[in-house]
């Protein structure tokens, strides 16, 4: 799976099927960063995938934005 050199083309919530595949029904759905090759990157609370996680974007000034699941459909 290639990640390096790809670009982020959009952000989206995981689909209902992806949430079910991870066993996260009834939990906040994480946001996925979708790369130009179709790979989705999203946060988990740990390497076992016990719970969804949250991504944070931070710039050089220290300003940060939380990437959460309340995205427009």
C-alpha positions in Angstrom: 0.0 0.0 0.0 1.5 3.3 -1.1 0.9 6.4 1.1 4.0 8.6 0.7 3.7 11.0 -2.3 0.0 10.7 -2.5 -2.2 13.8 -1.9 -5.3 14.2 0.3 -8.3 14.6 -2.0 -11.1 14.8 0.5 -12.3 14.2 4.1 -15.3 12.1 4.8 -16.9 10.1 7.6 -16.5 6.4 7.4 -19.4 4.6 5.8 -21.9 2.6 7.9 -20.3 -0.6 6.5 -16.8 0.5 7.5 -18.1 1.4 11.0 -19.7 -2.0 11.4 -16.5 -3.8 10.1 -14.6 -2.1 12.9 -17.2 -2.9 15.6 -17.8 0.8 16.3 -21.6 0.9 16.1 -23.1 3.5 18.5 -19.7 5.3 18.8 -18.6 8.6 17.2 -17.5 7.9 13.7 -14.0 9.0 12.8 -13.2 11.1 9.8 -11.1 9.5 7.0 -8.6 11.4 4.9 -9.0 10.0 1.4 -5.8 9.9 -0.7 -5.5 10.3 -4.4 -5.0 6.5 -4.8 -8.2 5.7 -2.8 -6.5 4.8 0.5 -8.3 6.0 3.6 -6.5 7.1 6.7 -8.4 7.3 10.0 -7.5 7.3 13.7 -8.0 4.4 16.1 -7.6 4.6 19.9 -5.0 1.8 19.8 -3.4 -0.7 17.4 -6.1 -3.3 18.1 -8.8 -0.9 16.9 -10.9 -1.0 20.1 -12.4 2.4 19.5 -12.3 5.2 16.9 -10.0 8.1 17.5 -9.7 11.7 16.4 -7.2 13.4 14.0 -5.8 16.8 14.8 -4.3 19.2 12.3 -1.8 21.7 13.7 0.2 24.4 11.9 3.6 26.0 12.7 1.9 28.7 14.8 0.5 26.0 17.1 -3.1 26.6 16.0 -5.0 23.3 15.8 -8.2 22.0 14.4 -10.0 18.8 15.4 -11.1 16.7 12.4 -14.4 15.3 13.7 -17.2 13.3 12.2 -19.8 16.0 11.8 -19.1 16.7 8.2 -21.7 17.6 5.6 -23.0 14.5 3.7 
